[in-house]
Amino acid sequence: MKIAVLSDIHGNSWALKEVLSDIKQRGIKAIYDLGDSLYGPLDPANTFELIKESNIISIRGNQDRKIIENNTFSETIPTLNYVLKVLSIEAINWLSELPFSRIIENAIFACHGTPQSNTEYLIEQLNPGYIDVRDFVSLNNSLSDIKEKIVLCGHSHTPHIIETGTKTIINPGSVGLPAYDDDLPIAHKMQNFSPHTRYCILDLDKKYKIEQVILPYDFEKAATMAERNNRPDWAKWIRTGTI
């Protein structure tokens, strides 16, 4: 059995369509999403419809939580206002019902950030001016309460496959946003240096064979929508995968 794992779609329906087309061509039926599905100045309403039509099984990311916890007009977050304006009540209710984490096939633990928080990075260690991969001791300590050997995470938009000796940790990268910057907990940049959409495939019948998939798509439509919604920063991130 093969499963497809997506993360961080961020309302990019154009990227999601390309990913879903590739998944269909491969004959994969089970699709899991690690969260941050709808937030962004792009096309959250149609993204929700694609998720629903494709029977994608999702969990809640930190930006999903932002939508349901701040579901009133904000003078300081115009992108949130846009998302709330275009999303249906059905979509908001769907977000509110998503679990924090999920066990897949009784063998795989899935979370957005870490098992403890959807705002923290599991794999990456932030340092002033640069980003490292956390050492295996630190990673295993973070996962000490997780019995599953396979751990899926998103949040950093950066694809990884890490073998710690006791766990295999997989980040599929981002479907919809290949770069971004953030000030918390310290200023940092996440960059993939290309505009491609990303996801991964796990073959559960072949001792968890893992394939990271990178696909081209018509990113200009997404970038133009970001500009239309007054987010030139998102437009650049989408076009270039850089800050």
LOMARFI-372326 format. One record per residue (C-alpha): residue number from 1; x, y, z. Coordinates in Angstrom, 1 decimal. Each point is the difference from the previous one (the first is absolute). Last residue first. Layout:
<rs>
+-----+--------+--------+--------+
! pos !     c1 !     c2 !     c3 !
+-----+--------+--------+--------+
! NUM !      X !      Y !      Z !
...
+-----+--------+--------+--------+
</rs>
This chain:
<rs>
+-----+--------+--------+--------+
! pos !     c1 !     c2 !     c3 !
+-----+--------+--------+--------+
! 243 !   13.3 !   35.5 !    0.3 !
! 242 !    0.4 !   -3.0 !   -2.4 !
! 241 !   -2.1 !   -2.7 !   -1.5 !
! 240 !    0.0 !    2.1 !   -3.2 !
! 239 !   -3.5 !    0.6 !   -1.2 !
! 238 !   -1.9 !   -1.0 !    3.1 !
! 237 !    2.3 !    1.9 !    2.4 !
! 236 !   -0.2 !    3.0 !   -2.3 !
! 235 !   -3.8 !    0.0 !   -0.1 !
! 234 !   -0.2 !   -0.5 !    3.8 !
! 233 !    2.1 !    3.1 !    0.5 !
! 232 !   -2.1 !    1.9 !   -2.5 !
! 231 !   -3.0 !   -0.6 !    2.3 !
! 230 !   -2.6 !    2.6 !   -0.9 !
! 229 !   -2.8 !   -2.4 !   -0.9 !
! 228 !    0.4 !    0.5 !   -3.7 !
! 227 !    3.7 !   -0.7 !    0.5 !
! 226 !   -0.8 !   -3.3 !    1.7 !
! 225 !   -2.3 !   -0.9 !   -2.9 !
! 224 !    2.7 !    0.8 !   -2.5 !
! 223 !    2.4 !   -2.3 !    1.9 !
! 222 !   -2.5 !   -2.9 !    0.0 !
! 221 !   -0.7 !    0.4 !   -3.8 !
! 220 !    3.8 !    0.3 !   -0.6 !
! 219 !    0.6 !   -3.3 !    1.8 !
! 218 !   -1.3 !   -2.1 !   -3.0 !
! 217 !    1.5 !   -3.3 !    1.3 !
! 216 !    3.3 !   -1.8 !    0.2 !
! 215 !    0.2 !   -3.0 !    2.2 !
! 214 !    2.3 !   -1.3 !    2.7 !
! 213 !   -0.7 !   -3.4 !    1.6 !
! 212 !    1.8 !   -1.5 !    3.0 !
! 211 !   -0.2 !   -3.8 !   -0.1 !
! 210 !    0.1 !   -2.1 !    3.1 !
! 209 !    0.1 !   -3.8 !    0.2 !
! 208 !   -1.7 !   -1.0 !    3.2 !
! 207 !    1.1 !   -3.6 !    0.2 !
! 206 !   -1.3 !   -0.7 !   -3.5 !
! 205 !   -3.7 !   -0.5 !    0.7 !
! 204 !   -0.5 !    3.4 !    1.7 !
! 203 !    1.1 !    1.9 !   -3.1 !
! 202 !    0.2 !    3.6 !    1.2 !
! 201 !   -0.4 !    2.8 !   -2.5 !
! 200 !    1.1 !    3.6 !    0.5 !
! 199 !   -1.1 !    3.6 !   -0.9 !
! 198 !    1.5 !    3.0 !   -1.7 !
! 197 !   -1.0 !    2.9 !   -2.3 !
! 196 !    2.8 !    1.7 !   -1.9 !
! 195 !    0.9 !    3.7 !    0.2 !
! 194 !    3.7 !   -0.6 !    0.6 !
! 193 !    2.5 !    1.1 !    2.6 !
! 192 !   -1.5 !   -2.0 !    2.9 !
! 191 !    0.1 !    2.8 !    2.5 !
! 190 !   -0.9 !    0.4 !    3.6 !
! 189 !    1.2 !    3.2 !    1.6 !
! 188 !    0.5 !    0.9 !    3.6 !
! 187 !   -0.5 !    2.7 !    2.7 !
! 186 !   -0.3 !   -1.6 !    3.4 !
! 185 !   -2.9 !   -1.8 !    1.7 !
! 184 !   -1.6 !    1.3 !   -2.0 !
! 183 !    0.9 !    2.7 !   -2.6 !
! 182 !   -1.0 !   -1.9 !   -3.1 !
! 181 !    1.0 !   -0.3 !   -3.6 !
! 180 !   -1.5 !   -2.0 !   -2.9 !
! 179 !    0.9 !   -2.3 !   -2.8 !
! 178 !   -1.4 !   -2.8 !   -2.1 !
! 177 !   -3.7 !    0.7 !    0.6 !
! 176 !   -2.7 !   -2.3 !   -1.4 !
! 175 !    0.8 !   -3.6 !    0.3 !
! 174 !    2.6 !    0.4 !    2.7 !
! 173 !    2.7 !   -2.5 !    1.1 !
! 172 !   -0.7 !   -3.7 !    0.5 !
! 171 !    1.6 !    0.0 !    3.5 !
! 170 !    0.9 !   -3.5 !    1.0 !
! 169 !    1.5 !   -1.3 !    3.3 !
! 168 !    1.1 !   -3.6 !    0.2 !
! 167 !    0.4 !   -1.0 !    3.7 !
! 166 !    2.3 !   -2.1 !    2.2 !
! 165 !    3.3 !    0.4 !   -1.7 !
! 164 !   -0.6 !    3.7 !   -0.8 !
! 163 !   -0.8 !   -0.4 !   -3.7 !
! 162 !   -1.0 !    3.4 !   -1.5 !
! 161 !   -1.8 !    0.5 !   -3.3 !
! 160 !   -0.5 !    3.7 !   -0.6 !
! 159 !   -2.1 !    2.3 !   -2.2 !
! 158 !   -0.2 !    3.7 !    1.1 !
! 157 !   -3.3 !    1.8 !    0.4 !
! 156 !    1.0 !    0.4 !    3.7 !
! 155 !   -3.6 !   -0.8 !    1.3 !
! 154 !    0.0 !   -3.7 !   -1.0 !
! 153 !    0.3 !   -3.2 !    2.0 !
! 152 !   -0.2 !   -3.8 !   -0.6 !
! 151 !    1.4 !   -2.4 !    2.6 !
! 150 !    0.7 !   -3.7 !   -0.8 !
! 149 !    1.0 !   -2.3 !    2.8 !
! 148 !   -3.2 !    0.4 !    1.9 !
! 147 !    0.3 !   -0.1 !    3.8 !
! 146 !    0.0 !    3.8 !    0.5 !
! 145 !    0.7 !    1.1 !    3.6 !
! 144 !    3.8 !    0.3 !   -0.6 !
! 143 !   -0.5 !    2.0 !   -3.2 !
! 142 !    1.5 !    3.3 !    1.2 !
! 141 !    2.8 !   -2.0 !    1.7 !
! 140 !    0.7 !   -1.9 !   -3.2 !
! 139 !    0.4 !    3.3 !   -1.9 !
! 138 !    2.3 !    1.4 !    2.7 !
! 137 !    2.2 !   -3.1 !    0.0 !
! 136 !    0.0 !   -0.1 !   -3.8 !
! 135 !    1.4 !    3.5 !   -0.4 !
! 134 !   -2.3 !    2.8 !   -1.3 !
! 133 !    0.4 !    1.0 !   -3.6 !
! 132 !    1.5 !    3.5 !   -0.2 !
! 131 !   -1.3 !    3.4 !   -1.0 !
! 130 !    2.1 !    3.2 !   -0.3 !
! 129 !    0.3 !    3.7 !    0.9 !
! 128 !   -0.8 !   -0.3 !    3.7 !
! 127 !   -0.7 !   -3.7 !    0.6 !
! 126 !   -3.2 !   -2.0 !   -0.7 !
! 125 !    0.2 !   -3.8 !    0.3 !
! 124 !   -2.1 !   -1.8 !   -2.6 !
! 123 !   -1.5 !   -3.4 !    0.2 !
! 122 !   -3.0 !    0.4 !    2.3 !
! 121 !   -0.8 !    3.7 !   -0.6 !
! 120 !   -2.3 !    1.7 !    2.5 !
! 119 !   -3.4 !    1.6 !   -0.6 !
! 118 !   -2.0 !   -3.2 !   -0.2 !
! 117 !    1.0 !   -1.0 !    3.5 !
! 116 !    0.6 !   -3.1 !    2.1 !
! 115 !    0.3 !   -2.8 !   -2.6 !
! 114 !    2.0 !    2.5 !   -2.1 !
! 113 !   -1.0 !    2.2 !   -3.0 !
! 112 !   -2.9 !   -1.3 !   -2.0 !
! 111 !   -0.4 !   -3.5 !    1.5 !
! 110 !   -0.2 !   -3.5 !   -1.4 !
! 109 !    0.9 !   -3.2 !    1.8 !
! 108 !    0.3 !   -3.1 !   -2.2 !
! 107 !   -0.6 !   -3.6 !    0.9 !
! 106 !   -3.6 !   -0.7 !    0.8 !
! 105 !   -0.9 !    0.7 !   -3.6 !
! 104 !    0.4 !    3.8 !    0.6 !
! 103 !   -0.1 !    1.4 !    3.5 !
! 102 !   -1.1 !    3.7 !    0.1 !
! 101 !    0.9 !    3.3 !    1.5 !
! 100 !   -1.7 !    3.3 !    1.0 !
!  99 !   -3.4 !   -1.2 !   -1.2 !
!  98 !   -2.1 !    1.9 !   -2.6 !
!  97 !   -3.5 !    0.9 !    1.2 !
!  96 !    0.6 !    3.8 !    0.0 !
!  95 !    1.4 !   -0.2 !   -3.6 !
!  94 !   -3.1 !   -1.8 !   -1.2 !
!  93 !   -2.3 !    2.6 !    1.7 !
!  92 !    1.8 !    2.8 !   -1.8 !
!  91 !   -0.3 !   -1.8 !   -3.3 !
!  90 !   -3.7 !   -0.6 !    0.4 !
!  89 !   -0.5 !    3.6 !    1.1 !
!  88 !    1.4 !    0.9 !   -3.4 !
!  87 !    3.4 !    1.6 !   -0.5 !
!  86 !    0.3 !    3.1 !   -2.2 !
!  85 !   -0.4 !    2.7 !    2.7 !
!  84 !    1.9 !   -1.8 !    2.7 !
!  83 !    3.0 !   -0.5 !   -2.3 !
!  82 !    0.0 !    3.7 !   -1.1 !
!  81 !   -0.2 !    1.2 !    3.6 !
!  80 !    2.9 !   -2.3 !    1.0 !
!  79 !    2.0 !    1.5 !   -2.9 !
!  78 !   -0.8 !    3.5 !    1.3 !
!  77 !    1.5 !   -0.7 !    3.4 !
!  76 !    0.3 !    3.4 !    1.9 !
!  75 !   -3.6 !    1.3 !   -0.1 !
!  74 !   -1.4 !   -3.4 !    0.8 !
!  73 !   -3.5 !   -1.1 !   -0.8 !
!  72 !   -1.2 !   -3.0 !    2.0 !
!  71 !    0.8 !   -3.7 !   -0.1 !
!  70 !    3.2 !    0.3 !    2.1 !
!  69 !    0.1 !   -3.4 !    1.6 !
!  68 !   -1.3 !   -2.0 !   -3.0 !
!  67 !    2.3 !    1.7 !   -2.6 !
!  66 !    3.1 !    0.0 !    2.3 !
!  65 !   -0.5 !   -3.7 !    0.7 !
!  64 !    0.3 !   -0.7 !   -3.7 !
!  63 !    3.2 !    2.0 !    0.0 !
!  62 !    1.4 !   -2.1 !    2.9 !
!  61 !   -0.8 !   -3.2 !   -1.8 !
!  60 !   -3.0 !   -2.3 !    0.5 !
!  59 !   -0.1 !   -3.6 !   -1.4 !
!  58 !   -1.3 !   -1.2 !   -3.3 !
!  57 !   -1.4 !   -3.1 !   -1.8 !
!  56 !   -0.4 !    0.8 !   -3.7 !
!  55 !   -3.3 !   -1.3 !   -1.4 !
!  54 !    0.8 !    1.4 !   -3.4 !
!  53 !   -3.2 !    2.0 !   -0.3 !
!  52 !    0.4 !    1.5 !    3.5 !
!  51 !    3.7 !    1.0 !   -0.6 !
!  50 !   -0.9 !    1.4 !   -3.4 !
!  49 !   -2.9 !    2.0 !    1.4 !
!  48 !    2.2 !    1.4 !    2.8 !
!  47 !    2.6 !    1.1 !   -2.5 !
!  46 !   -2.8 !    1.7 !   -2.0 !
!  45 !   -0.9 !    2.1 !    3.0 !
!  44 !    3.6 !    0.7 !    1.0 !
!  43 !    1.1 !    1.5 !   -3.3 !
!  42 !    3.0 !    2.2 !    0.6 !
!  41 !    0.6 !    2.6 !    2.7 !
!  40 !    0.9 !   -2.8 !    2.6 !
!  39 !   -1.5 !   -2.4 !    2.5 !
!  38 !   -1.7 !   -3.0 !   -1.4 !
!  37 !    2.0 !   -3.2 !    0.7 !
!  36 !    2.4 !    0.8 !    2.8 !
!  35 !   -0.2 !   -3.7 !    0.9 !
!  34 !    1.7 !   -3.4 !   -0.4 !
!  33 !   -2.1 !   -1.3 !   -2.9 !
!  32 !   -0.6 !   -3.7 !   -0.6 !
!  31 !   -1.0 !   -1.6 !   -3.3 !
!  30 !   -1.0 !   -3.6 !   -0.4 !
!  29 !   -1.0 !   -1.0 !   -3.6 !
!  28 !    3.3 !   -0.2 !   -1.8 !
!  27 !   -0.4 !   -1.1 !   -3.7 !
!  26 !    3.2 !    1.7 !   -1.1 !
!  25 !   -1.9 !    2.1 !   -2.5 !
!  24 !   -2.3 !    1.1 !    2.8 !
!  23 !    2.8 !    1.1 !    2.2 !
!  22 !    1.5 !    2.1 !   -2.9 !
!  21 !   -3.4 !    1.6 !   -0.6 !
!  20 !   -0.4 !    0.7 !    3.7 !
!  19 !    3.4 !    1.7 !    0.1 !
!  18 !   -0.8 !    2.1 !   -3.0 !
!  17 !   -3.3 !    1.0 !    1.4 !
!  16 !    1.6 !    0.9 !    3.3 !
!  15 !    2.4 !    2.4 !   -1.7 !
!  14 !   -2.8 !    1.9 !   -1.6 !
!  13 !   -2.1 !   -0.1 !    3.1 !
!  12 !    2.6 !    1.8 !    2.1 !
!  11 !   -2.1 !    0.6 !    3.1 !
!  10 !    3.0 !   -0.4 !    2.3 !
!   9 !    0.8 !   -3.6 !   -1.1 !
!   8 !    2.3 !   -0.5 !    3.0 !
!   7 !    0.2 !   -3.7 !   -0.1 !
!   6 !   -0.6 !   -3.1 !   -2.1 !
!   5 !    0.5 !   -3.7 !    0.5 !
!   4 !   -1.0 !   -2.5 !   -2.6 !
!   3 !   -0.6 !   -3.6 !    1.1 !
!   2 !    1.0 !   -3.2 !   -1.7 !
!   1 !   -1.2 !   -3.5 !    0.9 !
+-----+--------+--------+--------+
</rs>
